[in-house]
Amino acid sequence: MGLAIPSAAMSTLVDARGNPIRSTVQDGGNVVRLRTSDGLANLMTGAGTSVDKRKQAFWAQAFMDPSQIEAAYRTSWLMRKVVDLPPKDMVREWRDWQADSSDIEAIEAEEKRLDLIGKVKQALIFGRLGGGALILGVKQGADPREPLSIDGLGKGALRYLHVAHRWNLSAGPLDMDPASDWFGQPQHYTLSGQGRQVTLHPSRVIPFKGLPVPGLTSGRDQDWFWGDSIVQVVDDAVKDAAAASHGFASLIDEAKVDIIKIPDMMASIASSEYEQKLLRRLDLAQQGKSNHRALVLDGAEEWDTRQITWAGIPDIIKTYLAIVAGAADIPATRLLGKAPDGMNATGGGDLQNYYDMIAANQRLDLAPLLERLDDVLIRSALGSRPADVYYEFAPLWQMSETDRATVMKTKADAIQVYVASGLIPDQALGKAVQNMLVEDAVLPGLEAALAEAEAALGTPDPGAMDPANDPNLTAAERAALQSAGGQNGGA
């Protein structure tokens, strides 16, 4: 039965909440009820109806198991760089401690003893792979199942730092008591290895998580706590780029193919003697073509060549690699180690944006984790936790020697302006310039050299600064100065 629907009844709208509005149309004496799942449907074009291909698309969660994640990381150079680069950049320049020089040396020595930078980098990599943790080991003999008390920790209290991934460090039930200090954290961790299990209190474990999981439909389980692996997100993009690259590599063998047509070849190929003669014939044809630049053929034979053109293929591969860079949120210049494309392109803007993102991750994600670690680390290095000891992440963007020299000259010119203006006392300005040079680390060893110079000069003798003690003065001049000084002092 044909259904004629007037154009006025061809579309279905939605209400204020976005729900589809049921509509009815008349087909003679029959009432036909229409319902769509989109905001707007058109029965004439099929848009928004069951024949619209877009309506058949839906998102499906295909989770990768740990063996697939590990295989992707170990076998794909592109996947390994996607996982490793941000953690390496987050710890590459590390951090600058602000404290007395002796305290800084002690803290940095403790970091070196524990291999802190390497351990944090590995924990960050495990986090991007799906979850990892740093385990704190202290000398106190308390049960590891009990909370870690930092008040009694002294110098050398931190014995070790261990790194574990989530698949040998299982998290227990989550603490969902809103009044608990560990709300949203596991009530305990269980570390498995070498035939034994160790239960750890959450205060002894610093978790490094993967990509956040919203948990809108799933419960608050292990996956919700640890998060998703970055491999899960970029897997399709990396596979597509690998397929494009492998396909291009396969075409290289087919770049140029010679075609020789031989009469009655199929009818004669059954004979082994003919087969050997045929192979010998083809071999001679190739040798003659390469040695004399000529191909000698029988009058009944035909020769042709087929060559593949590569136009557009490199651009296709670049496009797939750019998709991987976008999925990983890493500039192609950093991910692939390639020069930027385009005229007058430097890639500086992309790298600057990337370093800004890394700095944000340091402040928002890494710093809270290091804060828990530093409470133990500083006590282990200094024996106490001074309130004035803190750090700042070192800048990731490093200037070239030319840029550094330009900045130095600009600052020197500005200092000359300050000196000429006379607005700042020379002694105060000199001290500020010294501090600036020390902070900029322009002259190696300047701070120690200044301290030695001040010690060598010593405290000036007040008597030596009295003009009346000038040996070049006559007796009358000296008496006049002393008399004037006494009058001023009396005044």
Protein Blocks (a to p, Z undefined) as FASTA:
>chain_A
ZZdddfklmpccddfkopacdddddehjaccddddfbfbdcfknopoiaklmklmgccdd
ddddfklmmmmmmmmmklmmmmmmmmmmmmmnopaddddfklmmmmmmmmmmnommmmmm
mmmmmmmnnpacdddddfbfcdfkbccdfklpcehkambdcdddfklmccddddfbfkbm
kgoiafbdcddeehiacdddfklpccddddddeklmbccdfklmnopafklmmmmmmmmm
mmmmmmmmmmmmmmpccddddehklmmmmpmklmmmmmmmmmmmmmmmmmnopacddfkb
ccddddddfehklmmmmmmmmmmmmmnopafklmnopacedehiahlmmmmmmmmmmmmm
mmmmmmmmmmmmmmmmmmmmnopacfkbccddddfbdcdfklmmmmmmmmmmmmmmmmmn
omacfklmmmmmmmmmmmnomaghklmmmmmmmmmnopadfklmpmklpmkbcfklmmmm
mmmmmmmmmZZ
